[in-house]
Amino acid sequence: MVRGIEPGIRPVVDVLTSGWNTVTYDSCQGHAYADLPGDEPRFLSVGILPRDRAEYARTAVRLCRAASRAESSLPGAYSLVLGRSELTCRTTGRIYPTLDLHLVPAAGTTSAEYFENLAQAVHVLTVALAEAASVPPSSPCACGGEQ
């Protein structure tokens, strides 16, 4: 068990690492920081570092499927945002493409509302990620992306 993974994000990280066999490079369960004036809240997120192009494509499709499944079941205060980014190795300068998953407040949602039902949203997301892993690779992606 990795102690650096916060308990609120652990179910998501577990599905991605154990269920999908991916590598995560960053995760955050979200933090309200309500007691610190001027500090902005940090919302739930996970960064995935695919090992090669095939894993990148496969993971992107799975994330798309999971987002499509979760969208209708997430509480109204949440939006799921998928992103692409890059990590640069400080030693070699090599650039690695990454995939990112963010659970952000829906339009008009306050930070307090976001954190109120976050555990329920994490459960919906975790179930959707687990279900997306079981869909055959040849099934079409709702995002219209790669197969």
Buried (B, 14 or more C-beta within 10 A) or exposed (E): EEEEBBEBBBBBBBBBBEBBEBBBEEBBBBBBEEEEEEEEBEBBBBBBBBEEEEBBBBBBBBBBBBBBBBBEEBBEBBBBEBEEEEBEEEEEEEEBEBBBBBBBBBEEBEBEBBBBBBEBBBBBBBBBBBBBBEBEEEEEBEBEBEE
